[in-house]
Amino acid sequence: MKTSPYSLALLMVAIGSVSAQVGAQEGSVEQAQTGEIAFVNAPDRALNQQELIRAIILRNGQALLAQTQQQVAEGTIDRERSLLQPELFAEGRYSDTARQSTTSDRLSSIGAGLGTIDEQNTDLEAGARVPVSTGAELVLSWSGNQREGNLVQEASGSDNNKEAVASLNLSIRQPLLQGIGNRVANARIKEAELEYQRTKHDFHEQLLRISSTALRAYWRAYLASRFVEIQESGLENAKNIMQETRTQVSAGRQARTALLEAEARVIDSRASLQNEEQGLRDVQSELKTLLDLSSSTYGLLTFVPTDSPETGIYEVPQNFDDYAEGVLSQWPGYNSVKLARDIKKLQTERATEENRNQLDFVAGYSTSALENSIADAANESYSSDYPTWYVGVEFSMPLGASLKREGDVRSAKARQRQSEIEVRELEINVVNELKNRFDQLDVSYSDLQLARRNQQLYSDLYDAERQSYAAGRSSLRFLYDREDDRIEAEKRYAESLARYQLALVAIRLAEGSLFDEYGIQIDALTMVE
């Protein structure tokens, strides 16, 4: 009598559900970024440097790409750790066969009288593969086979048409050369962990550079807005001078051509103002691009820098060597290349381990039970009355020199030397950059003091010339020369202020203190799961 295939199907579905339940436990949680800064499509949006940096970290596309790289690296750690994760496996198969008896069947004493042979087989196996710390793989499983059909009934000489075989199986493969102690797997896991730490440093460095780019744009926006204000004052002065000139021409103290010259000056001042306004629009567009704000959606949005420029002198360290060593120890780019060097060293060791000769010790033990039903066979499979066991070794090696081993190891060592060169090069680069930035800061500060005095002098000279012109003791040409000098001095002072701010941004970027200066906590703004 045949066993219903539906009952067997239910059994195999139950086995399959084991893997489904294990898979259901797997998942990931992605935590959204917090504290995002909202922007409204309206003009004159006040913006300070701290708010700009926070917005850049949360919105800038390059910053977000760098952050997702951490997620990629973190996933790689889990993938490499899975090499040492125990595995549950299960398999079930049912087959139903009806075939004509062959010559061999007819010649045998059992199948001689059977014209057609019907046979149903149910094969089941379930167990676990467990890696152990020595590098061995341990496999423990239970397997069973139930066979039924007219051939079994003919062989039994009774009405029973079933037989079942079940066994408990234990096998072990222990590497003795390549793979001993899980050296390769542990090295890959360690490499992945170091790579994750490296991506964190790379992310920090990327945020520093993007933030410094944004701050440079911020101070260019400040400078452009100051140029607009200076040119607006120039236009207002030109209009006032034209009005005074009209009065003096009417009084006969100036020639009529002076009025034409005054009107031309107003036109020139208005054109200069339009040019400065276009420069301001350009830097506003740059800020929107950095903040990932589309001009089609935020066409009306403009930013107004609210931070006042710093004018105090920057403290220079007394002992530059100690200072440079401290900067190197916390500079994310330097820590990143040091981790890259450590990774290359591990890869060199792994290349040597992966290309060792293969020598494995293998052993196994299994029981066996034969009964009329799979349930009885399963119960008896725990008995050791009919054991089978084996031991042995397996060995393999390349014939002649191992070209793969030599190539892998040579390439790994070359990459390790490259990483060591990168570390030395970056040490020199950071120290030189710091020295250069301090020199730049000193020059910028000195220029700021000169520009401030220059602006005060030309402002006083313009006021004096204006009074002389009003009294009729000076010509319009002299007044316009003083006005040009005043505007130029105002712009130079504004440029010196902006240049000093850019020098401060550069030194804080070089020493990695940019976020500390503005009270930015990266971990509080970015969260990666």
C-alpha positions as CSV (number, residue, x, y, z in Angstrom):
1,M,0.0,0.0,0.0
2,K,1.4,3.4,-1.0
3,T,1.9,6.1,1.5
4,S,0.0,9.3,0.6
5,P,2.3,11.8,-1.1
6,Y,0.3,14.6,0.6
7,S,1.5,13.5,4.1
8,L,5.0,13.3,2.8
9,A,4.7,16.8,1.3
10,L,3.5,18.1,4.7
11,L,6.7,16.6,6.3
12,M,8.9,18.3,3.8
13,V,7.1,21.6,4.2
14,A,7.8,21.3,8.0
15,I,11.5,20.8,7.3
16,G,11.5,23.8,4.9
17,S,9.8,26.0,7.5
18,V,12.9,25.6,9.7
19,S,15.0,27.6,7.3
20,A,12.1,30.1,6.8
21,Q,11.9,30.7,10.5
22,V,15.7,31.3,10.7
23,G,15.5,33.7,7.7
24,A,12.7,35.6,9.4
25,Q,15.0,36.5,12.2
26,E,17.3,38.3,9.9
27,G,16.7,42.0,9.3
28,S,18.1,45.4,9.4
29,V,17.0,48.7,11.0
30,E,17.9,52.0,9.3
31,Q,17.6,55.0,11.6
32,A,16.8,58.3,9.9
33,Q,18.9,61.3,10.4
34,T,17.6,63.7,13.0
35,G,17.5,67.4,13.4
36,E,17.3,68.3,9.7
37,I,17.2,72.0,9.0
38,A,14.2,73.2,6.9
39,F,14.5,75.9,4.3
40,V,11.6,78.0,3.0
41,N,11.4,79.5,-0.5
42,A,11.7,83.1,0.6
43,P,14.4,85.8,0.5
44,D,16.7,87.0,3.2
45,R,17.1,83.7,5.2
46,A,19.4,84.5,8.1
47,L,22.3,81.9,8.3
48,N,25.2,81.5,10.7
49,Q,28.2,79.2,10.3
50,Q,27.1,76.6,12.8
51,E,23.7,76.2,11.1
52,L,25.4,76.0,7.7
53,I,27.7,73.2,8.8
54,R,24.8,71.3,10.4
55,A,22.8,71.6,7.2
56,I,25.7,70.6,5.0
57,I,26.2,67.4,7.1
58,L,22.5,66.5,6.9
59,R,21.8,67.5,3.3
60,N,25.0,67.6,1.1
61,G,25.0,64.7,-1.4
62,Q,28.8,64.0,-1.0
63,A,28.3,63.9,2.8
64,L,25.4,61.4,2.5
65,L,27.4,59.2,0.1
66,A,30.3,59.1,2.5
67,Q,27.9,58.2,5.3
68,T,26.4,55.3,3.3
69,Q,29.9,54.0,2.7
70,Q,30.0,53.2,6.5
71,Q,26.9,51.1,6.1
72,V,28.5,49.2,3.2
73,A,31.6,48.5,5.4
74,E,29.5,47.5,8.3
75,G,27.6,45.0,6.2
76,T,31.0,43.6,5.0
77,I,31.8,42.8,8.7
78,D,28.7,40.7,9.1
79,R,29.3,39.0,5.8
80,E,32.8,38.0,6.8
81,R,31.6,36.9,10.3
82,S,29.1,34.6,8.6
83,L,32.1,32.4,7.6
84,L,32.3,31.3,11.3
85,Q,28.5,31.1,11.8
86,P,26.9,27.7,12.5
87,E,24.5,26.5,9.8
88,L,21.3,24.5,10.0
89,F,20.4,22.5,7.0
90,A,17.5,20.2,6.0
91,E,16.5,18.4,2.9
92,G,13.6,16.2,2.0
93,R,12.7,14.4,-1.3
94,Y,9.9,12.1,-2.3
95,S,9.9,10.0,-5.5
96,D,7.5,7.6,-7.1
97,T,8.7,5.2,-9.8
98,A,7.0,2.7,-12.0
99,R,9.2,0.8,-14.5
100,Q,9.3,-2.4,-16.4
101,S,11.4,-5.1,-15.0
102,T,14.8,-5.5,-16.7
103,T,16.6,-8.7,-17.6
104,S,18.6,-8.4,-14.3
105,D,15.3,-8.2,-12.4
106,R,13.9,-11.3,-14.1
107,L,17.1,-13.2,-13.6
108,S,17.0,-12.5,-9.8
109,S,15.2,-14.9,-7.6
110,I,13.2,-12.0,-6.0
111,G,12.0,-10.0,-9.0
112,A,11.5,-12.8,-11.5
113,G,7.8,-12.8,-11.3
114,L,7.3,-9.1,-11.4
115,G,6.4,-7.6,-14.8
116,T,6.3,-4.0,-13.4
117,I,8.2,-2.7,-10.5
118,D,6.6,0.0,-8.4
119,E,8.7,1.9,-5.9
120,Q,8.3,4.9,-3.7
121,N,11.2,6.6,-1.9
122,T,11.2,9.2,0.8
123,D,14.7,10.7,1.7
124,L,15.1,13.0,4.7
125,E,18.2,14.7,6.2
126,A,18.6,17.4,8.8
127,G,21.6,18.6,10.8
128,A,24.0,21.4,11.5
129,R,27.4,22.5,10.3
130,V,29.5,24.0,13.1
131,P,32.8,25.7,12.6
132,V,35.1,25.4,15.6
133,S,38.0,27.6,16.7
134,T,40.7,25.1,15.6
135,G,39.5,25.6,12.0
136,A,37.7,22.4,11.8
137,E,34.1,21.9,10.4
138,L,31.9,19.6,12.5
139,V,28.8,18.2,10.8
140,L,26.1,16.4,12.8
141,S,23.1,15.2,11.0
142,W,20.2,12.6,11.0
143,S,19.3,10.9,7.8
144,G,16.5,8.5,6.9
145,N,15.2,6.7,3.9
146,Q,11.8,4.9,3.6
147,R,11.3,2.6,0.6
148,E,8.1,0.9,-0.3
149,G,6.8,-1.1,-3.3
150,N,6.2,-4.5,-4.7
151,L,9.9,-5.4,-4.9
152,V,10.2,-4.8,-1.1
153,Q,7.1,-6.9,-0.5
154,E,8.4,-9.7,-2.8
155,A,11.8,-9.7,-0.9
156,S,10.1,-9.8,2.5
157,G,7.9,-12.8,1.6
158,S,4.9,-11.2,3.4
159,D,2.4,-8.5,3.1
160,N,4.8,-5.9,4.3
161,N,5.9,-3.6,1.4
162,K,8.0,-1.1,3.5
163,E,11.5,-0.8,4.8
164,A,13.2,2.1,6.4
165,V,16.8,2.9,7.2
166,A,17.9,5.7,9.5
167,S,21.3,6.8,10.9
168,L,23.0,9.4,13.0
169,N,26.1,10.9,11.3
170,L,29.0,12.8,12.7
171,S,31.9,14.0,10.6
172,I,34.9,16.3,11.1
173,R,37.4,17.9,8.8
174,Q,40.4,19.5,10.6
175,P,42.9,21.5,8.6
176,L,46.5,20.9,9.6
177,L,48.2,23.4,7.3
178,Q,46.0,25.8,5.3
179,G,43.1,27.0,7.3
180,I,44.3,25.8,10.7
181,G,42.9,27.9,13.6
182,N,40.5,29.8,11.3
183,R,43.4,32.1,10.4
184,V,42.0,33.1,7.0
185,A,38.5,33.7,8.3
186,N,39.7,35.6,11.3
187,A,42.0,37.8,9.1
188,R,39.1,38.6,6.8
189,I,37.0,39.6,9.8
190,K,39.7,41.8,11.2
191,E,40.3,43.4,7.8
192,A,36.6,44.2,7.5
193,E,36.5,45.7,11.1
194,L,39.6,47.9,10.3
195,E,38.0,48.9,7.0
196,Y,34.9,50.0,8.9
197,Q,37.0,52.1,11.3
198,R,38.7,53.6,8.2
199,T,35.4,54.6,6.6
200,K,34.6,56.4,9.8
201,H,37.8,58.4,9.6
202,D,37.2,59.0,5.9
203,F,33.7,60.2,6.6
204,H,35.0,62.6,9.2
205,E,37.6,63.9,6.8
206,Q,35.0,64.3,4.0
207,L,32.7,66.2,6.3
208,L,35.6,68.5,7.3
209,R,36.4,69.2,3.7
210,I,32.8,69.7,2.6
211,S,32.2,72.0,5.6
212,S,35.3,74.0,4.9
213,T,34.1,74.4,1.3
214,A,30.7,75.6,2.6
215,L,32.4,78.1,5.0
216,R,34.5,79.5,2.2
217,A,31.3,80.0,0.2
218,Y,29.8,81.6,3.3
219,W,32.5,84.2,3.5
220,R,32.4,84.8,-0.2
221,A,28.7,85.5,0.2
222,Y,29.6,87.9,3.0
223,L,32.2,89.6,0.8
224,A,29.8,89.8,-2.1
225,S,27.1,91.3,0.1
226,R,29.6,93.9,1.4
227,F,30.6,94.8,-2.1
228,V,26.9,95.4,-2.9
229,E,26.6,97.6,0.2
230,I,29.7,99.5,-0.8
231,Q,28.5,100.0,-4.3
232,E,25.1,101.1,-3.1
233,S,26.7,103.7,-1.0
234,G,28.8,104.8,-4.0
235,L,25.6,105.1,-6.1
236,E,23.9,107.1,-3.3
237,N,27.0,109.4,-3.1
238,A,26.9,109.8,-6.9
239,K,23.3,110.9,-6.8
240,N,24.0,113.4,-3.9
241,I,27.0,114.8,-5.8
242,M,24.9,115.2,-8.9
243,Q,22.3,117.1,-6.9
244,E,25.0,119.4,-5.4
245,T,26.5,119.8,-8.9
246,R,23.2,120.9,-10.3
247,T,23.0,123.5,-7.5
248,Q,26.5,124.8,-8.2
249,V,25.9,124.9,-11.9
250,S,22.8,127.0,-11.3
251,A,24.9,129.3,-9.0
252,G,27.6,129.6,-11.7
253,R,30.3,128.0,-9.6
254,Q,30.6,125.0,-11.9
255,A,30.6,124.6,-15.7
256,R,27.6,123.0,-17.4
257,T,29.7,120.0,-18.4
258,A,30.1,119.1,-14.7
259,L,26.4,118.2,-14.6
260,L,26.9,115.8,-17.6
261,E,29.9,114.3,-15.8
262,A,27.9,113.8,-12.6
263,E,25.1,112.1,-14.5
264,A,27.6,109.8,-16.2
265,R,29.0,108.9,-12.8
266,V,25.5,107.9,-11.6
267,I,25.1,105.6,-14.6
268,D,28.6,104.1,-14.0
269,S,27.8,103.5,-10.3
270,R,24.5,101.8,-11.2
271,A,26.2,99.5,-13.7
272,S,28.9,98.6,-11.1
273,L,26.1,97.8,-8.6
274,Q,24.5,95.4,-11.0
275,N,27.8,93.6,-11.5
276,E,28.2,93.2,-7.8
277,E,24.6,92.0,-7.4
278,Q,25.3,89.3,-10.1
279,G,28.4,88.2,-8.1
280,L,26.2,87.9,-5.0
281,R,23.7,85.8,-7.0
282,D,26.5,83.5,-8.2
283,V,27.7,82.7,-4.7
284,Q,24.1,82.3,-3.5
285,S,23.6,79.6,-6.2
286,E,26.8,77.9,-5.0
287,L,25.4,77.7,-1.4
288,K,22.2,76.2,-2.7
289,T,24.2,73.6,-4.6
290,L,26.2,72.7,-1.5
291,L,22.9,72.4,0.4
292,D,21.3,70.2,-2.3
293,L,18.6,72.9,-2.8
294,S,17.2,73.1,-6.4
295,S,16.8,76.6,-7.8
296,S,13.6,75.5,-9.5
297,T,12.1,74.9,-6.0
298,Y,14.0,77.5,-4.1
299,G,14.3,80.2,-6.6
300,L,13.4,83.0,-4.2
301,L,15.6,81.7,-1.4
302,T,18.6,83.9,-0.5
303,F,20.9,83.7,2.4
304,V,22.1,86.6,4.7
305,P,25.3,85.8,6.6
306,T,24.8,86.9,10.2
307,D,28.2,86.0,11.8
308,S,30.5,88.9,12.3
309,P,34.1,88.4,11.0
310,E,36.7,87.5,13.6
311,T,39.4,90.2,13.9
312,G,41.5,88.8,16.9
313,I,44.9,87.3,16.4
314,Y,45.1,83.5,16.3
315,E,47.2,81.9,19.0
316,V,50.4,80.3,17.5
317,P,51.6,77.2,19.4
318,Q,54.8,77.6,21.4
319,N,56.2,74.2,20.5
320,F,55.4,73.5,16.9
321,D,56.8,69.9,16.9
322,D,54.5,68.8,19.8
323,Y,51.6,70.7,18.3
324,A,52.1,68.9,14.9
325,E,52.4,65.5,16.6
326,G,49.1,66.2,18.4
327,V,47.4,67.2,15.2
328,L,48.6,64.1,13.4
329,S,47.3,61.8,16.2
330,Q,43.8,63.0,15.8
331,W,43.7,64.0,12.1
332,P,41.2,61.6,10.4
333,G,43.0,61.4,7.1
334,Y,46.2,60.3,8.9
335,N,44.4,57.7,11.0
336,S,42.7,56.4,7.8
337,V,46.0,55.8,6.0
338,K,47.5,54.1,9.1
339,L,44.5,51.8,9.2
340,A,45.0,51.1,5.5
341,R,48.6,50.2,6.2
342,D,47.4,47.7,8.9
343,I,44.9,46.2,6.5
344,K,47.6,45.7,3.9
345,K,49.8,44.0,6.5
346,L,46.9,41.6,7.3
347,Q,46.3,40.9,3.6
348,T,50.0,40.0,3.2
349,E,49.7,37.5,6.1
350,R,46.4,36.2,4.7
351,A,47.9,35.7,1.2
352,T,50.6,33.6,2.8
353,E,48.1,31.5,4.7
354,E,45.7,31.0,1.8
355,N,48.4,29.6,-0.4
356,R,49.8,27.0,2.0
357,N,49.6,23.3,1.0
358,Q,46.4,21.5,1.8
359,L,46.6,18.8,4.5
360,D,43.3,17.9,6.3
361,F,42.5,15.2,8.9
362,V,39.1,13.7,8.2
363,A,37.0,11.4,10.5
364,G,33.4,10.2,10.7
365,Y,31.1,8.0,12.6
366,S,27.5,6.9,11.9
367,T,24.9,4.5,13.2
368,S,22.4,2.4,11.2
369,A,19.0,1.0,11.9
370,L,16.7,-1.0,9.6
371,E,13.0,-1.2,10.4
372,N,9.6,-1.4,8.7
373,S,8.7,2.2,9.3
374,I,10.7,5.5,9.3
375,A,9.5,6.2,12.9
376,D,10.8,2.9,14.2
377,A,14.1,3.4,12.3
378,A,14.5,6.8,13.7
379,N,14.1,5.5,17.3
380,E,16.6,2.8,16.7
381,S,19.1,5.1,15.0
382,Y,20.4,6.2,18.4
383,S,21.6,2.6,19.0
384,S,25.3,1.9,18.3
385,D,24.8,-1.8,17.4
386,Y,25.7,-1.3,13.7
387,P,28.3,1.5,13.6
388,T,30.4,2.7,10.6
389,W,33.5,4.9,11.1
390,Y,36.4,6.1,9.2
391,V,39.6,8.2,9.6
392,G,42.0,9.5,7.0
393,V,44.1,12.4,5.7
394,E,43.8,14.4,2.5
395,F,46.8,16.2,1.0
396,S,47.2,18.4,-2.1
397,M,49.9,20.8,-3.4
398,P,50.9,22.4,-6.7
399,L,53.4,20.6,-8.9
400,G,56.5,22.7,-8.9
401,A,56.6,26.3,-7.7
402,S,53.3,27.7,-6.7
403,L,52.8,30.6,-9.2
404,K,49.6,31.6,-7.5
405,R,51.2,31.8,-4.0
406,E,54.2,33.7,-5.3
407,G,52.0,36.2,-7.2
408,D,49.6,36.7,-4.4
409,V,52.3,37.2,-1.8
410,R,54.4,39.5,-4.0
411,S,51.4,41.7,-4.8
412,A,50.3,41.9,-1.2
413,K,53.8,42.9,0.0
414,A,54.0,45.6,-2.8
415,R,50.6,47.0,-1.6
416,Q,51.9,47.0,2.0
417,R,55.0,49.0,0.9
418,Q,52.7,51.5,-0.9
419,S,50.7,52.0,2.2
420,E,53.8,52.7,4.3
421,I,54.9,55.3,1.7
422,E,51.5,56.9,1.9
423,V,51.8,57.2,5.7
424,R,55.2,58.9,5.5
425,E,54.0,61.2,2.7
426,L,50.9,62.3,4.7
427,E,53.0,63.0,7.8
428,I,55.1,65.4,5.8
429,N,52.1,66.9,4.0
430,V,50.2,67.6,7.2
431,V,53.2,69.2,8.9
432,N,54.0,71.3,5.8
433,E,50.4,72.3,5.5
434,L,50.2,73.5,9.1
435,K,53.4,75.5,8.7
436,N,52.1,77.1,5.5
437,R,48.7,77.9,7.0
438,F,50.2,79.7,10.0
439,D,52.3,81.8,7.6
440,Q,49.2,82.5,5.6
441,L,47.3,83.5,8.8
442,D,50.1,85.8,9.8
443,V,50.1,87.6,6.4
444,S,46.3,87.8,6.4
445,Y,46.3,89.3,9.9
446,S,48.9,91.9,9.0
447,D,47.1,92.8,5.8
448,L,43.9,93.2,7.8
449,Q,45.4,95.8,10.1
450,L,46.8,97.7,7.1
451,A,43.5,97.6,5.2
452,R,41.6,98.8,8.2
453,R,43.9,101.9,8.6
454,N,43.8,102.4,4.8
455,Q,40.0,102.4,4.9
456,Q,39.9,105.0,7.7
457,L,42.3,107.3,5.9
458,Y,40.6,107.3,2.6
459,S,37.2,107.8,4.3
460,D,38.6,110.9,6.1
461,L,40.1,112.2,2.8
462,Y,36.8,111.7,1.0
463,D,34.9,113.6,3.7
464,A,37.4,116.5,3.5
465,E,37.2,116.6,-0.3
466,R,33.4,116.6,-0.1
467,Q,33.4,119.6,2.1
468,S,35.9,121.4,-0.2
469,Y,33.7,120.7,-3.2
470,A,30.6,121.9,-1.4
471,A,32.4,125.1,-0.6
472,G,33.5,125.5,-4.2
473,R,37.2,125.1,-3.5
474,S,37.6,121.8,-5.4
475,S,36.7,120.3,-8.7
476,L,34.4,117.5,-9.5
477,R,37.2,115.4,-10.9
478,F,39.2,115.6,-7.6
479,L,36.0,114.6,-5.7
480,Y,35.4,111.6,-7.9
481,D,39.1,110.5,-7.5
482,R,38.6,110.6,-3.7
483,E,35.3,108.7,-4.1
484,D,37.1,106.0,-6.1
485,D,39.8,105.8,-3.5
486,R,37.2,105.4,-0.8
487,I,35.3,102.7,-2.6
488,E,38.6,100.8,-3.3
489,A,39.7,101.1,0.3
490,E,36.3,99.8,1.5
491,K,36.5,96.9,-0.8
492,R,40.1,96.1,0.2
493,Y,39.1,96.1,3.8
494,A,36.2,93.8,3.1
495,E,38.5,91.5,1.1
496,S,41.0,91.5,4.0
497,L,38.3,90.6,6.5
498,A,37.1,87.8,4.2
499,R,40.6,86.6,3.5
500,Y,41.4,86.4,7.2
501,Q,38.2,84.3,7.8
502,L,39.3,82.0,5.0
503,A,42.7,81.7,6.6
504,L,41.0,80.8,9.9
505,V,38.9,78.2,8.1
506,A,42.0,76.8,6.4
507,I,44.1,76.4,9.6
508,R,41.1,74.8,11.5
509,L,40.7,72.4,8.6
510,A,44.4,71.6,8.6
511,E,44.5,70.9,12.3
512,G,41.0,69.1,12.3
513,S,39.5,71.5,14.9
514,L,36.7,72.9,12.6
515,F,33.8,71.1,14.3
516,D,35.1,71.8,17.8
517,E,35.3,75.5,16.9
518,Y,31.6,75.6,16.0
519,G,30.4,73.1,18.6
520,I,29.4,70.4,16.0
521,Q,28.9,66.9,17.3
522,I,28.9,64.6,14.3
523,D,27.5,61.6,16.1
524,A,24.5,63.6,17.2
525,L,23.7,64.6,13.6
526,T,24.5,61.4,11.8
527,M,23.4,57.9,12.9
528,V,24.3,54.8,10.9
529,E,22.8,51.4,11.6
